[in-house]
Amino acid sequence: MDMAPPDPRPLLAALGRRDFLRAAAAVTAAGGLVGCSASVAPAPVAATLPDGPLQPGVGDIPGDHYLGSDPADVRWGYVPAIGAAPVLTMRSGQTVTIDTVSHEGILEDQGRDPVAWFGRHGVAADGVLSDAVAVARDYRRTPRDFDADGPHVITGPVFVEGARPGDVLKVETLSAVPRVPYGVVSSRHGKGALGRTASGAPPAGITLDEVMPPPAADGRATGDPARYGNVSVFTAVRDGADGPEAYLPFGEGQEVSFGLRPFMGTMGVAHAAADAENAPELNSIPPTLGGGNIDIRLLGPDSAFYLPVRAEGALFHVGDPHLAMGDGEVALTALEGSLRATFRLTVCRPGEGTAPSVAFGYPFGETPDAWVPIGLSDPDGSTGGQGTDLDVAMRRAVVNALDFLQDDRGMDRATAYAYLSAAADFAVSQVVDRTVGVHGVIPKAHFRS
């Protein structure tokens, strides 16, 4: 959809220095392991949206370390394997600020030229991130295959000293600051909640006329991604009554707006060994036991994400930055947009009681207000076939919730099961990542007695 909003540079100036997101003060760790707290401390320092595009390394860098998304430091469409060479090494308990790059605007169906693609939507060349331009132009680590590769630009891996198989890596998101005042929401043929199946038939429960994008526009038979007929909706961000908001135009002079809720869609540790950097088991699309493309919108600033470590150093990596997302992510993507995110990475040992017990075998989330057990339909990703049954994900989320309540909160299993049914919520994380996900929300306020 080629809507042409006004030049975003005035929008950037208008946004000014508003308080926007919360960032954490930098934490300097002493040598060795730092204690891994099982609670999440709120980040006290207010952050602001910059007055221009947040180019690589420019502006406030609150972390102890900084990592950019240079073509040499990213994998496009794949996550790092066990044993991959790190691009940064840090101590447990230290913080790192990472300039992430959104894949939207640089993909092959958009011309692999972000200056040209965003230019058609009113963005001047100096309003496009230079690292997005560099990745689109200079990435050579693996040959690109739009139909087989994942879309995500994955930055890392980061080697965390002291992390070893059997540990948990606690990932605290301290801040997530938009780097530009715009994002993109995309829907692609054969993908999303209403995508046509590989046979050309509609998915169960809907008719061909209800498929999205409409089959009449499907140009995949051409073999040219630029002619596939995929839909990418440019979305401007400007100041709203309660802070920056995204605006989607429709009809004649109408628009719908919603507030931003930035978070990283992909946060992971190395989970599989592989013979090649573009091996199917490393594809960035399906989430796994190593986390990865988990797409849980609760995991923004002030959250913690616990990941079972399978590799020396954990080999932490990030990608798929989101400005906002609804549960389910039904069209295929969130409101995708590049973020500058700061994380604290801390190693938790077995037996310390410093991480949820479930997290030593399965990803687990936490916010200041809730514990977030997770279930995936096929947690080994592309290995051995791909399971997409949402019921399987739901069952696993419930079992993980039961295990947490029994082992960490001391509830007997029958009472825990009754409690979950009466008072906890389970939500669909996403239905578009091949492996689908469900997450629970267990309010901490229920356990304050």
N, C-alpha and C positions, 0 to 999 in steps of 0.2 A: 504494500500500500504506500504510494508515494505522496503522502501529505507533506506540505512544505510550511512548517511553522516559522516564526520570525527567527532571525539570527540569534543564537543563544548567548552571544557575548553580553548584550545588555541584561539578559537574565542573570548572568553571573555577577554582574556589577550590582544588580538590584538585590541579590541575595545577601551581599555584604558579609558581615561577620556575625551572623546570628548564631546563637548557641544551637547546636544541631544534634550532636551525639555525645555520649559520654566516653571519655578515654581514661585510661589508668595511668597513674604515675609510674615512671620507669622503676623497675625493681632490679637491683643488682644482687646477684647471688654470689655467695662465697663458694670456694671450691667444694667439690663433692656434692652429694644430693641435698636438696632443700626439702624440708617437710612438705608433704603433699596433703593439704587440707581437703576434707571431703565436703566443705561448704564453699560457696562462691561469694567472695567479697565484692561489693559494688565498687565500680570505678568512679572516683570522686572528681576527676578533673574534666571540666567542660571543654568540648572541642568545637570547632567552627568549620563551616564550609568555606573553602578558599575563594578568593575573588577572581580566580582564573583557573583554567585546567590544571589539575594537580599533576604536573609532569614528573617523571621519575626522579626521586631523590630531592625534589624541591619542596620547601616548606617544612612544617613540623614533623620530625621523626622521633616519636616518643620512646621507641624500643631501645634496648641495649644494643641490638644489631639491626641492620637494614638489609633487605633483600629485594632487588628489582626483578622485573620479568624480561630480562634480556633474552634474545633468542637462544643463547647458549645455556641459559638457566631454566628453560621450560621444556616440557613435553607437550606436544599438541595432539590431544586425543587419547593419551595414555598416561597411566600413573607409574611411578618408579617401582622397579622390582626389588625384592630382597637382594642385598648386595650392591645396589646401584651406588655410584660415586656421589657423595653429597656435594652441594654447592655452598653450604654453610655449616659450620660446627659451632654449637653453643652448649653452655652448661645447663643442667637441670635447674629450673627456677628463674632463669633469665627470660627476657622478653625480646621479641623480634617484630619489627614493622615490615610488612610486605606490600609492595605495590603490585596488585593483581590486575590482570587484563581480562576483560570480558571477550568472549568469542564472537558475540553479536556485532555485526558490522565488518568483520574481517573474514567471514567464511566464504567458501567458494560459490555458494548460491547467491551471495551478495557481491560477488566480483573480486573478492580477496584484495580489496583496495579501500581501506576505511576512509581515506580523504575523499575519494570520489563518492562512496556510498553515503557518508554523513553529509557531504556537500550537497547532495540532492535533497537533503532535508533541512537545509539552511545553516549548517554548521561550517564556519570558515575553517580553512586549513589549520590555522593556529589554535583552533578549538578541539582538535583531534589529538589524542595522546600519542607521543612519539614512540613509546614502546609498543603500542598496538600496531602502528605503521611498520615498525621494525620486525615484529613477529610475522605479520602478513607477507612482508617482502623477503625476509632473510632466513626464515626457519628452514633448516636443512637436516635436523637430527634424524627424522624418518620421512620417507616419501608420503605425501598426503593423498589419501583416498577418501573423498567426501562421503561415499556410501558405506565404507567399512569402518573408518576411524570415528572415535568420539569427537565431539566438537570442542571440548574444553581446553583452555590453555592452563596447564598445570605447572605451578611454580614450586621448585624444590628439586631434590629432597634436602631437608635439614637434619643433620646428625645431632642427636641430643646425647651428650656424654653420660654414660652410666646406664642408659636404657638397654635392656637385654630381653630376649624372648622370655615370656612368662610375667613380665611387668605390665603395668598400665601407663600410658602417656595421658596425662591430664592436660587438655587444651583449653585454656581460658581465653575467650575473645574479649579483649579489653576495649577495643574501639573498632569501628568500621565506617570510614569516612568516604562518601562519594567523591570520585576524582573529577567527574564532569557533571553538568546539569542536564543530563538526558540519559535515556536507556532505550531498550528495544524489547518487545515481546514478539516471539515468533511461533508460527504454527507451520509444520511441514508435512507434506503428503506421506501417509503411511505411519504417522507418529501421533502422539497425543491420545487423549481419552476417546476421541471419536475418529481416529485414523482408520483408513481402509486396511484390511488385512493383506498379507503377501499374495494371497490368491486373487485379490481384487474385490472380494466380497466385503460387505460391511461387517463390523464386529457384532457379536451377539447382542441382541437387545435393541438395535436401531436399524433403520432402513438405509439404503444407499443414498437417498435424498437427504439424510440427516448426517452423513459423513462430513467431517471438516478436516482440511479445506475441501471445498466441493470437488468431486472427482473430475468434472469437466475441465478443471484447470490443471490437472495432473500431467506434467510434461516430463516425467521421469524416463519415459521411453526414448527421449532424445539422447540420453547419456550425458547431457550438458547441464551441470547443476544450475547454471545461470538461467536455464529455461525450464526448470522444474515446476515453476508456478507456486513456489512456497510464499508464505505471507509473513512479512516482518513489519511490525508497527512501531514506528519511531514515536517516542514518548518524551515530551519536554518536562523538565522539572522547574517550577518557579515557586515564589513565595506564596504561602497560604496563610490563613488566619492563625494556624497553630504551628507554623513552621513549613519547611519545604514540602511540596506536594507534587505528585505526578499528574499530568493532564492528558487525557485521551480525547481527541476531537471526534465527533460523529455528527451525522446529519448536516443541517445547515446552521452553522454557528453555535452548535451545542458541544458540550464536553462533559466528561465525567472525571472527577478528581479523587485522589486518595493519598493518604500520608505514606511517607517512606518508612520502611522497616528493614534496614540493611543487615545482611548476614552473608556468610560464605556458604554456598551450596555444597562445596566440596572441601572437606577437611579429612585427611587420612594419614595412615602409616602404611608402610610396605607390607603387603599381605601374601604375595605369591612370588615364587621364583619363576624365571622365564628365560628362554634362550635368545629372545630378541626383544628390543625395546617396543616394538609394535605387535607383540604377541597378543592373541585374543583375550587371554586371561588378564591382561593389563588394560584393556579398554576402559576409558574413563567414564562410560555411561552407567553401568550398574554399580550400586553401592554393595559393599561386601563386609565381612567381619573386620576388615581394616578401616571401615568407615567409608571414605571416599565421597561419592556423589549422594550424600545422605538426604539433602534437601528438606531439612526440618527448620521451619522458620523461627522456632523458639530459640535457636542456637545463635543468637546475635550477641551484641555487647552485654556483659554481665553474666553470660552463660559459661558452663563448662561442658566439655565433651570428652568422655573417657574412652580410650581406645586400647584394645589388647595388643601388646607389642609382640611382633613375630620376627623382627630383624634387629641386629645390633645397631644401636643408635636410633631405633624406631623409624627413621627416615620419613619425617613429617612432610606433608605437601598440601597445597591449597589450590583452589581454582573455582570457577563458576560463581563469580561474585554477583549477588542479587541486591537490588535496591528495594524490592518488595516482592512478596509471593503469597498467594492464597494456598491454604491447605489443599492438596491434590494436584496443584500445578497443571491443570487439565489441558491447556492448549498445547503444551510441550515445554515452554520455558516460563520462567518468572519474568518480572521486569528486570532484565539483565543490564548491569552497568558496572564498570570498573570501580574497585574499592581500594583504599589504603587501610589495611587492617593490622592491628597490633595484637599479638598473642603472648601469653605466658605459657611455657611448656615445662611441665614438671613430671618427673618420674615417680611413680608409686609402686612400692614393693609389695609382694604377697605377704600377708600376715600383719601388716602395719595398721590395718583398719583405716587407711587413708583414701581408699577408693571404693565405690560400691562393689560388692563381691561379684555381681553379674559381669562387671566390666572386664574381668580377667579372661572372659571368653566371648564377650559380645559388646558392641558399642552401647553406650549409655549416656544420657544427657541429664543436665541439671540447670535450673535457673534459680534465682533468689527465692522464688515462690513455689517451685515444684520439682519433683523428680520425674524424669522422662525416660521410661523404659521403651525399647525399640524392638520392632520385629520386621524382618525382611523375608520376602517370598523365596529367595534363593541366595543365601549369603555367601556362596562361593563364586558369585558372578557368572561369567561365561563358561566356567569349567564344568564339563559334563552336561551341557544343555542349559537352557534358560527357563526357570520357572517364574510365572507371572500371576500366580493365584493369590489374590488379596486375602482370602480366608487363611491361607498359610501364614501370611505376615501378621494377621490379627492374632492367630493362636500363639505365635511366638512372642508377640508383644505382651500378651496376657501371662504366659508362662514366665517370661522374664520379670514382669511385675510381681508375680507371686513369689518368685525366688528372692527378689529384693526385699519384699515385706517380711518374708519368713526369716531369711538369713541376716538381714541388716537391721530390721525393725523389731524382730522378735515375735511376730504374729504367727499363730498357728495357721496352717494353710487353708482350712475351711473358713475361718474368720476372714482371712485375707481375700479369699475368693468372693465372699459375701460383700466385703467392703468395696472391692473394685466394681462390683455390679451396682452398688448403691450410690457411690460417691465419686468415683474416678471417671475420667473421660478418655476415650480412645479416638484418635483422629487419623485420617488418611494423610500420610506425609506427602506422597506423590504416587501417581499411577502411570508415569511416563518414562521411567528409567530402566525398562526391561525387568529388572528386579524391582517390584513395587514395595512400598513401605507403609507401616502403621506405627504410630507412637502413642504412648499413654501419657496422661498428665495426672500425677498424684500430688494434690496440694499439701505443702508442708504444714499449713495452718491446722490441718486435721490432727497433727501429731505433736502439738505443743504442750500437752498436759504432762 
